[in-house]
C-alpha cells in the first residue's frame, strides 16, 4: 500500500487551493441572491451599493456581464447567472458586487435593493405530482417507460397477479447537498495570453471548454489550474457561478478578481441531489424466485428540467434476474435549486427503495435476505443480450456474511440492556465506465519520470494512482515518478466523475508508456547512439542489448538530452458492444436502537466489493469508507428541507445534519480482487461511488430487524421509530 503523495502538502497546509492564490491589484466579488422562489426581477436599486466604500462595480440583469451558456455532451448545459430577470428558486444569483476587499463587497451587497414581481412557488414534490412529466431517455438510450415481458404475458399487472407472493410499497429519499469542504470559488486573471483561472473543478479540460464557450474566446486562450480540489462529488462538474462571474468581471475591469460562495450560498447557487418518490412492487414464487418487478419513480427538478435522478433505471433494470420488468421515470418541475449528479446518481437513492423492498420480500417469504439475493443473481441487464464482463457478487455475499457473522442472525433482533440490536444488508452495484483520456510521460535525464494529465483529484487519490501506474508501466520505483494533473495545459484526462478516473487515466498511461519506451529504444539504436544498429530491449528502467545496459537517464545524458516525451490516448471501444461492465458489492450493517429514546447508533459496518484490480488498497479503502459513511448520513442525517416559501430551512452546516466521528463505527472494507481486462488494460473498475450504494437500505433493514418498525423514507428520524 502507498500513502497519498499529496498528503504531506494537505496536512501541513501547503496545498494551494483556488482561494489561496492572490495577485497585485486583486478585487473581490460577492454574489447577491434572490429572496423569492418564483417571479421576475422588475427593479434593482444599486445606488447605495455603488457609493459604498471600495466598490468598483455592481452587475445585475439590468447591467449584466456578457456570458453565454456552455454545453457539455456529458454534463449538459451550464446555467449562467444574470442573463435574464426570471427567478426560479430562492437563493438564485441575481447580482454581483466587486470591491477592493471581501468585506467591502459583502457589505455593499447587502445594500442592493431588489424588487420582484413574485409568483406562487411550487416547492413540494408530493403536492405537485400532477405536474410530473416523462423523463428523457437515460444515458444508455432507454426510454422513461421501459417494459420487458416474458412470452405469453401481456402486462406487468398480469405477471404480478400470477405471483404467489407480492410486496408493494412506496419509498422516499430526501434532497441532499454535496457539502464539499471547499466552497465553490475562483480567482481569475487576464493577461496577454488570455485568461488564467484557478477554480476547483472535476476536469481541467472540461472547465477550459466551459469557460471558453461562456466568454466567447478560443479554448487555447483559457488556462485552467486546479491541482487541489477540496471535494466535489459531482457538484463541481459544471463551471460554478463564482468562476463565470469572476472571469467576466476581471475581463471587464482589467484587474484580477477573486470570488467565492458563502456556505449558505453553496446550498442554493450550485445544485443538489434530487428528492425522490419510488413505488416498488415485487412478485415472487414461494421459493423467492422473482417473477415480476415494477419500479415507478418520480424526482424533483428545477423548472428547466435540466437533470433527472434515474432511480428505477439505475437499479431495477439490471440488479436482479426477472422475466417481467416494468420501469417508469418521471420528473416534477419545482421552484428549487437545480439538481445534478451527486455520488452514485440514481443508484444511491434507487438502492434504498429496491433493497428495502427486497428485505420486505425476504421477510414475507421467511427467507434469509442474503439467500434471496443469491437466488436472483443476474448475468446481465434484464432484457439485454449482454452479460457482465465479470461478476463476483456471489463471493461478495458469501465473504461478507462470513466476515460479519451473518449465520447467527435470527428472524428478529436481540436486546442488549436498553438497546435493541439488529442487522441488515443490501446489494451494491455501479456502472464501470471510462472516458477518453490522453496522458503524457516524460523520461528525464536524472532517471525520474513525469506523468501528466489534465484531469482532477478532488480527494480521490488519483495522483497517487498515476504515480503507481506510471511506475508499473515504466518498470521503475514509484518514488521516481512525479504525477502532474489539474491544468488544461496538460493532455485532456477526462473528468473525475462516474468512478472513471483510474480506468480512464490508467489506460492512457499504459499507452503513453509503451510509446515513450518505443521512442527510447529507437533513440538508443540510432546511428551514433550507444546501441547503434543493435536490437534493444527495455526492462527495469534500463535499455539493454546483449550484456550491456544503461538506465534511461544514462542514455539521455549520453545523447546530451534532458528528456524524452510521448503521449498516449485511450477510449472505450467495441468492448462496450460485447459486454456490460459493473462494479459489485454487498453492504452489511449492525444498528443499536435505544429502547426508550429511539436513538439509532450504527455499531458495525462492512462492505465487500468486486471492483476489479485494486491499484492502491490504502486510497481505495479510503474512498469506499467515505462512501459508506455517506450512506449512513443518507440514512440517518442528511436531508434538505424546503419551506413553503421556497427557502431552504437548513442551508448551512448548523442545520444540515452531517455525521461526526461519534456517529461512525469502525468501518470494515474487503476487496474481492479479480482484474477485469475486458474493461480496460489496467483491469480496474470504479470504486468512487459504489461505497454509498445500498448502505441506507442496509441501515433501514437493520433498524427493522431490531425494532420491527419498517421505515420507508430517509433520513430516518427518532419520531419514525416511536412505537404505536
C-alpha positions in Angstrom: 0.0 0.0 0.0 1.2 3.5 -0.8 0.2 6.6 1.2 -1.2 9.6 -0.7 1.5 11.5 -2.5 -0.3 14.8 -1.8 -1.0 14.0 1.9 2.0 15.9 3.4 1.1 19.1 1.5 -2.5 18.9 2.6 -2.0 18.1 6.3 0.7 20.9 6.6 -1.4 23.5 4.8 1.0 23.8 1.9 -1.5 22.6 -0.7 -2.8 25.7 -2.6 -6.5 25.6 -3.4 -8.2 28.2 -5.6 -8.7 30.9 -3.0 -5.1 30.6 -1.8 -4.0 32.5 -4.9 -3.6 36.3 -4.6 -2.3 38.8 -7.1 -1.4 42.5 -7.1 -4.5 44.7 -7.6 -6.9 41.9 -7.0 -10.5 42.7 -6.5 -13.1 40.7 -4.6 -16.6 39.7 -5.8 -19.7 38.9 -3.7 -22.8 37.2 -5.2 -26.3 38.7 -4.5 -29.0 36.1 -4.3 -32.8 36.2 -4.6 -35.1 36.3 -1.6 -38.1 34.9 -3.5 -38.5 31.5 -5.2 -40.6 32.4 -8.2 -41.1 35.6 -10.1 -39.3 38.3 -12.0 -36.8 41.0 -11.0 -38.5 44.2 -12.0 -36.0 46.6 -10.5 -32.7 46.7 -8.7 -31.5 49.8 -6.9 -27.8 49.6 -6.7 -27.1 53.3 -6.0 -26.2 52.8 -2.4 -24.1 49.8 -3.2 -22.1 51.7 -5.8 -21.4 54.5 -3.4 -20.2 52.2 -0.6 -16.5 52.3 0.3 -14.2 50.4 -2.1 -16.9 49.3 -4.5 -15.7 49.2 -8.1 -18.7 47.7 -10.0 -22.1 46.2 -9.5 -23.6 43.9 -12.0 -27.2 42.8 -12.4 -29.7 41.5 -15.0 -30.1 45.2 -16.0 -26.3 45.7 -16.4 -25.0 42.1 -16.9 -21.7 40.7 -17.6 -21.8 39.2 -21.1 -21.8 35.4 -20.8 -23.1 32.6 -23.0 -24.4 29.2 -21.9 -21.9 26.5 -22.5 -23.0 23.0 -23.3 -21.2 19.7 -22.5 -22.3 16.4 -24.0 -21.9 14.6 -20.6 -22.9 17.3 -18.2 -25.5 19.2 -20.3 -26.0 22.9 -20.4 -24.3 25.1 -17.7 -26.6 27.7 -16.1 -25.2 31.2 -16.5 -26.1 34.0 -14.0 -27.5 37.5 -14.6 -28.6 36.9 -18.2 -32.3 37.4 -17.6 -34.7 38.6 -14.9 -36.5 35.3 -14.3 -36.3 34.0 -10.8 -36.9 30.2 -10.5 -35.7 29.5 -6.9 -34.9 31.1 -3.6 -31.2 31.9 -3.4 -30.7 32.3 -7.2 -27.8 34.6 -8.1 -29.2 37.9 -9.3 -26.3 40.3 -8.8 -22.5 40.6 -8.3 -20.7 43.3 -6.4 -17.0 43.8 -6.9 -14.9 45.8 -4.4 -11.3 46.3 -3.2 -11.8 43.9 -0.3 -14.1 40.9 0.5 -15.6 42.8 3.4 -16.4 45.8 1.3 -18.0 43.7 -1.4 -20.1 41.7 1.2 -21.3 44.8 3.0 -22.2 46.6 -0.3 -24.1 43.5 -1.5 -26.4 44.0 1.5 -27.3 47.5 0.2 -28.6 46.2 -3.1 -32.4 46.6 -3.1 -34.3 44.2 -5.4 -37.9 44.5 -6.3 -39.7 41.4 -7.5 -43.0 40.6 -9.2 -43.4 37.5 -7.1 -45.4 34.4 -8.2 -46.6 31.4 -6.2 -43.8 28.9 -5.7 -44.1 25.2 -6.2 -41.8 23.6 -3.7 -43.3 20.2 -2.7 -42.7 17.1 -4.7 -45.6 15.3 -3.1 -48.0 18.2 -3.6 -47.2 18.6 -7.3 -47.0 15.1 -8.7 -49.8 16.2 -11.1 -47.1 18.2 -12.9 -44.9 15.1 -13.5 -43.5 14.7 -17.0 -41.9 11.7 -18.6 -38.1 11.9 -18.2 -35.9 12.0 -21.3 -34.2 8.7 -22.2 -31.4 7.6 -19.8 -27.7 7.9 -20.9 -27.8 4.4 -22.5 -30.9 5.4 -24.5 -33.5 3.6 -22.5 -36.8 5.4 -22.7 -38.5 6.7 -19.5 -41.0 3.9 -19.7 -39.4 0.5 -20.2 -41.0 -2.9 -20.1 -39.8 -6.4 -20.6 -42.3 -9.2 -20.5 -42.0 -13.0 -20.7 -43.6 -14.7 -23.7 -47.3 -15.0 -23.3 -47.5 -12.3 -20.6 -49.5 -9.3 -21.7 -48.7 -6.8 -18.9 -46.8 -6.4 -15.7 -50.1 -6.4 -13.9 -50.8 -9.9 -15.2 -47.3 -11.1 -14.1 -47.8 -9.6 -10.6 -51.3 -11.1 -10.3 -49.8 -14.5 -11.1 -47.1 -14.2 -8.4 -47.8 -16.2 -5.2 -46.1 -13.6 -3.1 -46.2 -9.8 -3.7 -44.8 -6.9 -1.8 -45.9 -3.4 -2.7 -44.5 -0.3 -1.0 -43.6 3.3 -1.6 -40.3 4.8 -0.5 -38.9 8.4 -0.5 -35.5 9.9 -0.2 -34.6 13.5 0.7 -32.7 16.0 -1.4 -29.1 16.4 -0.4 -26.2 18.9 -0.8 -22.7 17.8 -1.8 -21.4 19.6 1.2 -17.8 19.7 -0.1 -15.3 21.2 2.3 -14.1 23.7 -0.2 -16.9 26.1 -1.3 -17.2 26.9 -5.0 -14.7 29.7 -5.7 -12.4 31.1 -8.3 -9.6 33.6 -8.9 -9.5 35.0 -12.5 -6.6 36.8 -14.1 -6.4 38.1 -17.6 -3.1 39.0 -19.5 -1.8 39.0 -23.0 -2.0 35.2 -23.1 -5.7 35.2 -22.2 -7.5 34.0 -19.0 -5.9 32.1 -16.2 -8.5 30.8 -13.8 -7.9 29.0 -10.5 -11.0 27.1 -9.6 -11.8 23.8 -8.0 -13.4 21.5 -10.7 -13.6 17.9 -11.7 -11.7 18.2 -15.0 -9.4 20.9 -16.3 -10.2 20.4 -20.0 -13.9 20.3 -19.3 -13.6 23.6 -17.3 -11.5 25.1 -20.1 -14.1 24.3 -22.7 -16.9 25.7 -20.5 -15.1 29.0 -19.8 -14.1 29.5 -23.4 -17.7 28.9 -24.6 -19.1 31.2 -21.9 -16.7 34.0 -22.6 -16.7 33.6 -26.4 -13.0 33.0 -26.8 -10.8 30.3 -28.1 -10.1 27.4 -25.7 -6.4 27.9 -26.3 -6.7 31.3 -24.6 -8.1 29.8 -21.4 -5.7 28.3 -18.9 -7.4 26.4 -16.0 -5.5 25.4 -12.9 -6.8 23.1 -10.2 -4.2 20.8 -8.8 -6.1 20.6 -5.4 -9.8 20.4 -5.1 -11.5 20.3 -1.7 -14.1 17.8 -2.5 -16.6 17.7 -5.4 -18.8 14.5 -5.5 -20.4 15.7 -8.8 -21.0 19.3 -7.6 -18.0 20.7 -9.4 -18.5 19.0 -12.7 -20.1 22.1 -14.3 -18.4 25.5 -14.1 -19.5 27.4 -11.0 -21.2 30.8 -10.7 -18.1 32.4 -9.0 -15.8 31.2 -11.8 -18.1 32.6 -14.5 -18.6 35.9 -12.8 -15.0 36.4 -11.7 -13.7 35.7 -15.2 -16.2 38.1 -16.9 -15.7 40.8 -14.3 -11.9 40.5 -14.4 -12.0 41.0 -18.2 -14.3 44.0 -17.9 -12.3 45.7 -15.2 -8.8 44.8 -16.2 -7.9 43.5 -12.8 -7.8 40.1 -11.1 -11.0 39.1 -9.4 -11.5 36.6 -6.6 -15.0 35.3 -5.7 -16.4 32.6 -3.5 -19.8 31.4 -2.4 -20.6 31.6 1.3 -21.6 28.2 2.8 -25.3 29.2 2.7 -25.0 30.2 -0.9 -23.4 26.8 -1.8 -26.8 25.2 -1.0 -28.7 27.4 -3.5 -26.3 28.8 -6.1 -25.0 25.4 -7.1 -27.0 22.2 -7.5 -28.2 19.4 -5.2 -29.3 15.8 -5.3 -32.9 15.5 -6.2 -35.7 14.3 -3.8 -37.3 11.1 -5.0 -40.5 9.1 -4.6 -40.4 5.5 -5.6 -43.1 2.8 -5.8 -41.7 -0.7 -5.9 -43.7 -3.9 -6.4 -42.0 -7.3 -6.3 -43.7 -10.6 -7.3 -42.1 -13.8 -6.5 -42.6 -17.6 -6.3 -42.7 -19.1 -2.8 -39.0 -20.1 -3.1 -38.1 -16.5 -3.6 -37.5 -16.6 -7.3 -38.6 -13.2 -8.8 -41.4 -13.3 -11.3 -42.0 -9.6 -11.8 -40.5 -6.3 -10.8 -42.3 -2.9 -11.2 -40.4 0.3 -10.2 -42.1 3.6 -10.8 -40.1 6.7 -9.8 -40.6 10.5 -9.5 -37.9 13.0 -8.8 -37.8 16.7 -8.2 -36.1 19.1 -10.6 -35.6 22.7 -11.3 -38.1 24.4 -13.6 -35.9 23.8 -16.7 -35.9 20.0 -16.0 -32.1 20.0 -16.7 -31.4 16.9 -14.7 -33.1 13.6 -13.9 -32.3 11.3 -11.0 -32.7 8.0 -12.8 -33.5 5.8 -9.8 -35.6 2.9 -11.3 -33.5 2.6 -14.5 -30.2 2.7 -12.5 -31.2 -0.2 -10.2 -34.1 -2.5 -11.1 -33.2 -2.6 -14.8 -30.2 -4.8 -14.0 -29.7 -5.8 -10.4 -31.8 -9.0 -10.3 -32.9 -11.6 -12.8 -36.6 -11.4 -13.6 -38.7 -12.4 -16.6 -41.0 -9.5 -16.2 -40.0 -5.9 -15.6 -41.7 -2.5 -15.8 -40.0 0.8 -15.1 -41.1 4.4 -15.3 -39.2 7.6 -14.5 -41.0 10.9 -14.2 -39.7 14.3 -13.3 -41.5 17.1 -11.5 -40.5 20.8 -12.1 -40.3 22.8 -8.9 -39.1 26.2 -7.8 -36.0 24.7 -6.2 -32.2 25.0 -6.8 -31.0 23.0 -9.8 -30.3 19.3 -9.4 -27.3 17.5 -10.7 -25.0 14.5 -10.4 -24.1 13.5 -6.9 -22.1 10.5 -5.8 -23.9 7.5 -7.3 -26.7 9.5 -9.0 -29.7 7.2 -9.4 -28.1 4.2 -7.7 -27.8 5.8 -4.2 -31.5 6.7 -3.8 -32.7 3.9 -6.1 -30.9 1.3 -4.0 -32.8 2.4 -0.9 -36.1 1.6 -2.5 -35.1 -1.6 -4.3 -33.1 -3.1 -1.4 -35.7 -2.2 1.2 -38.3 -3.9 -1.0 -36.1 -7.0 -1.3 -35.8 -7.1 2.5 -39.6 -6.8 2.8 -39.9 -9.7 0.3 -37.4 -11.8 2.3 -39.5 -11.2 5.5 -42.7 -12.1 3.7 -41.2 -15.3 2.4 -39.3 -16.2 5.6 -36.1 -16.4 3.5 -32.7 -15.1 4.6 -32.0 -11.8 2.9 -28.6 -12.9 1.6 -30.0 -16.2 0.2 -32.9 -14.3 -1.5 -30.4 -12.2 -3.4 -28.2 -15.1 -4.4 -31.3 -16.9 -5.8 -31.9 -14.0 -8.1 -28.4 -13.1 -9.3 -28.5 -11.6 -12.8 -26.0 -12.5 -15.5 -26.5 -9.1 -17.2 -29.1 -6.3 -17.5 -32.7 -7.6 -17.7 -33.8 -7.9 -21.3 -30.3 -7.4 -22.7 -28.2 -9.8 -24.7 -25.1 -8.5 -23.0 -23.7 -10.3 -20.0 -21.4 -8.9 -17.2 -17.7 -8.9 -18.3 -17.0 -10.3 -14.9 -19.0 -10.6 -11.7 -18.1 -11.9 -8.3 -21.1 -10.6 -6.5 -21.8 -14.1 -5.1 -18.4 -14.0 -3.5 -19.2 -10.6 -2.0 -22.3 -12.1 -0.4 -20.6 -15.2 0.9 -17.4 -13.5 2.2 -19.4 -10.6 3.7 -21.8 -13.0 5.5 -18.8 -14.9 6.9 -16.8 -11.9 8.0 -19.9 -10.2 9.5 -21.1 -13.3 11.4 -24.4 -13.3 9.5 -25.1 -17.0 10.0 -26.0 -16.4 13.7 -28.7 -13.9 12.7 -32.2 -14.7 14.0 -35.5 -13.7 12.4 -35.7 -10.7 14.8 -33.1 -8.7 16.6 -31.9 -9.1 20.1 -31.8 -7.0 23.3 -28.6 -5.7 24.9 -29.8 -3.9 28.1 -31.7 -0.8 26.9 -30.5 -1.3 23.3 -32.3 -3.2 20.6 -29.7 -4.7 18.2 -30.4 -5.6 14.6 -28.6 -6.4 11.4 -29.3 -5.7 7.8 -27.7 -6.0 4.4 -28.1 -4.8 0.8 -26.6 -5.2 -2.6 -24.4 -2.5 -4.2 -23.8 -2.1 -7.9 -22.5 0.8 -10.1 -21.5 1.1 -13.8 -17.9 0.5 -14.6 -17.2 3.3 -17.1 -14.3 5.0 -18.7 -13.9 8.2 -20.7 -11.4 9.1 -23.4 -8.2 10.3 -21.9 -4.7 11.2 -23.0 -1.5 11.1 -20.9 2.0 12.4 -21.4 5.0 10.6 -20.0 8.4 12.4 -19.8 11.6 10.5 -19.1 14.2 12.7 -17.5 18.0 12.5 -17.6 18.1 12.2 -13.8 16.3 8.8 -14.1 12.9 10.1 -13.0 9.7 10.3 -14.9 6.7 12.7 -15.0 3.2 11.6 -15.8 0.9 14.5 -16.8 -2.9 14.5 -17.3 -5.3 17.4 -17.3 -7.8 15.7 -15.0 -8.6 16.4 -11.4 -8.0 14.8 -8.0 -10.8 16.0 -5.7 -9.5 13.9 -2.9 -9.9 10.6 -4.7 -6.2 9.6 -4.6 -5.9 9.8 -8.4 -2.5 11.5 -8.3 -1.1 8.6 -6.2 -2.6 6.0 -8.7 -1.0 7.9 -11.5 2.4 7.5 -9.9 1.9 3.8 -9.2 0.6 3.0 -12.7 3.3 5.2 -14.3 5.9 3.3 -12.3 4.4 -0.1 -13.2 4.3 0.8 -16.9 7.9 2.1 -16.9 9.2 -0.7 -14.7 10.7 1.7 -12.1 10.0 2.5 -8.5 7.0 4.8 -7.7 9.3 7.2 -5.9 10.8 8.1 -9.2 7.5 9.1 -10.8 6.0 12.6 -10.4 2.3 12.9 -11.2 1.0 16.2 -12.6 -2.6 17.0 -13.1 -5.2 19.8 -12.8 -4.0 22.0 -15.6 -5.6 22.5 -19.0 -2.0 22.7 -20.4 -1.7 19.0 -19.8 -3.3 16.4 -22.1 -7.1 16.1 -21.6 -7.7 13.5 -18.9 -11.5 13.2 -18.9 -13.4 14.0 -15.8 -13.2 12.9 -12.2 -16.7 11.6 -12.1 -18.7 8.5 -12.7 -16.0 6.4 -10.9 -14.0 6.6 -14.2 -10.7 8.1 -13.1 -8.4 5.1 -12.7 -9.8 3.2 -15.7 -9.6 6.2 -18.0 -6.3 7.6 -16.8 -4.7 4.3 -16.2 -5.5 3.1 -19.8 -3.9 6.2 -21.2 -0.8 5.9 -19.1 -0.2 2.3 -20.3 -0.4 3.5 -24.0 1.9 6.5 -23.3 4.4 4.4 -21.5 4.6 1.9 -24.4 5.0 4.9 -26.8 7.9 6.5 -24.8 9.7 3.2 -24.4 9.4 2.6 -28.1 10.9 6.0 -28.8 13.6 5.3 -26.2 14.6 2.1 -27.9 14.7 3.8 -31.3 16.9 6.6 -29.9 19.2 4.0 -28.3 19.8 2.1 -31.5 20.0 5.1 -33.8 23.3 5.8 -35.7 25.8 7.4 -33.3 23.9 6.2 -30.2 25.4 3.9 -27.6 23.5 0.9 -29.0 23.7 1.9 -32.7 22.4 -0.8 -35.0 21.6 -3.3 -32.3 18.3 -4.8 -31.2 17.4 -3.0 -27.9 15.0 -4.2 -25.2 13.7 -2.4 -22.1 13.3 -3.7 -18.5 13.7 -2.3 -15.0 14.1 1.2 -16.3 17.0 0.2 -18.5 17.7 -0.3 -22.2 19.5 -3.5 -22.9 21.4 -5.1 -25.8 23.3 -8.2 -25.1 25.4 -7.9 -21.9 25.3 -4.1 -21.9 22.7 -1.9 -20.3 22.0 1.7 -19.4 19.4 3.4 -17.4 17.1 5.6 -19.5 18.7 8.6 -17.7 22.2 7.4 -18.5 21.2 7.0 -22.2 19.6 10.5 -22.3 22.7 12.0 -20.7 25.0 10.2 -23.2 23.0 11.7 -26.0 23.0 15.2 -24.5 19.3 15.2 -23.9 17.4 16.4 -20.9 14.2 14.5 -21.5 12.1 12.4 -23.8 8.3 12.6 -24.0 5.4 10.8 -25.6 1.7 10.9 -25.3 -0.8 8.1 -25.4 -4.6 8.1 -25.7 -7.2 5.5 -24.8 -11.0 5.4 -25.2 -13.8 2.9 -24.9 -14.0 0.7 -28.0 -16.0 -2.2 -29.3 -15.9 -3.9 -25.9 -19.0 -1.9 -24.9 -21.0 -3.7 -27.6 -19.9 -7.1 -26.3 -20.2 -6.9 -22.5 -21.9 -5.0 -19.7 -19.4 -3.6 -17.1 -20.3 -3.1 -13.5 -18.7 -3.0 -10.0 -20.4 -5.1 -7.4 -20.6 -5.2 -3.6 -22.5 -6.3 -0.6 -23.2 -4.0 2.4 -23.7 -5.3 6.0 -24.8 -3.2 8.9 -25.5 -3.6 12.6 -27.5 -0.9 14.5 -28.4 -0.3 18.1 -31.7 1.4 18.8 -32.3 2.7 22.3 -35.5 1.2 23.7 -36.7 4.4 25.3 -35.2 7.4 23.4 -35.3 5.6 20.0 -31.8 7.0 19.3 -30.1 5.0 16.5 -26.4 4.1 16.5 -24.7 2.3 13.7 -22.3 -0.1 15.6 -20.8 -2.2 12.7 -20.4 -1.6 9.0 -18.9 -4.0 6.4 -18.6 -3.6 2.7 -17.3 -6.3 0.4 -16.5 -5.2 -3.1 -15.7 -6.7 -6.5 -14.2 -3.7 -8.3 -11.6 -5.4 -10.5 -8.0 -4.8 -9.7 -7.3 -2.5 -6.8 -4.3 -0.3 -7.6 -3.7 1.1 -4.2 -5.6 -0.5 -1.3 -4.9 2.4 1.1 -6.6 5.1 -1.0 -9.2 2.7 -2.4 -10.2 1.8 1.1 -10.4 5.5 2.0 -12.7 6.0 -1.0 -15.0 3.2 0.0 -15.1 4.1 3.7 -16.1 7.7 2.7 -18.9 6.4 0.5 -20.2 4.1 3.3 -20.2 7.0 5.8 -22.1 9.0 3.2 -24.6 6.1 3.1 -25.0 6.3 6.9 -25.5 10.0 6.6 -28.3 9.5 4.0 -30.0 7.0 6.2 -29.9 9.0 9.5 -28.8 12.6 8.9 -28.8 14.4 5.6 -31.9 15.9 4.1 -32.7 19.3 2.6 -36.0 20.8 3.8 -37.7 23.3 1.6 -40.2 25.7 3.3 -43.4 26.7 1.5 -41.7 30.0 0.5 -39.0 28.1 -1.3 -36.3 29.0 1.2 -34.1 26.1 2.4 -34.6 25.6 6.1 -31.2 24.1 6.7 -28.8 25.7 4.2 -25.8 25.7 6.5 -23.7 23.2 8.4 -25.6 24.0 11.6 -29.0 22.9 10.3 -27.9 20.5 7.6 -27.0 17.4 9.6 -23.8 15.6 8.8 -22.3 12.7 10.7 -19.4 13.3 13.1 -16.9 10.8 14.4 -19.2 9.7 17.2 -21.8 8.6 14.6 -19.5 6.3 12.7 -18.1 3.0 14.0 -15.0 1.2 12.7 -15.8 0.5 9.0 -14.5 -2.7 7.5 -13.8 -3.0 3.8 -12.8 -6.1 2.0 -11.8 -6.4 -1.7 -12.6 -9.4 -3.9 -9.8 -8.8 -6.4 -10.3 -10.1 -9.9 -8.8 -7.8 -12.6 -11.3 -7.1 -15.4 -9.1 -6.6 -18.5 -12.1 -6.9 -20.8 -13.0 -3.4 -19.4 -9.5 -1.8 -19.7 -5.9 -2.9 -19.8 -5.3 -1.9 -16.2 -8.1 -4.3 -15.0 -9.6 -1.7 -12.6 -13.2 -0.9 -12.3 -14.8 2.1 -10.4 -14.8 2.5 -6.6 -15.6 6.1 -6.1 -19.3 5.8 -5.9 -20.3 2.2 -5.1 -19.4 2.7 -1.5 -22.5 4.7 -0.9 -24.8 2.4 -2.8 -27.0 0.2 -0.6 -25.8 1.5 2.7 -29.0 3.5 3.5 -31.1 0.4 2.8 -28.8 -1.8 5.0 -29.3 0.6 7.9 -33.1 0.8 7.4 -33.2 -3.0 7.2 -31.2 -3.4 10.3 -33.5 -1.0 12.1 -36.5 -3.1 11.1 -34.7 -6.2 12.3 -34.0 -4.5 15.7 -37.4 -2.9 16.2 -39.9 -4.5 13.9 -40.7 -1.0 12.5 -40.3 -0.6 8.8 -39.3 3.0 7.8 -39.7 3.7 4.1 -38.2 7.2 4.0 -34.8 8.6 4.6 -33.4 10.2 6.6 -34.9 8.2 9.4 -35.8 10.3 12.4 -36.4 9.5 16.0 -40.2 10.2 15.6 -40.3 7.5 12.8 -39.3 4.9 15.4 -41.9 5.7 18.1 -44.0 2.6 18.9 -47.7 2.8 18.1 
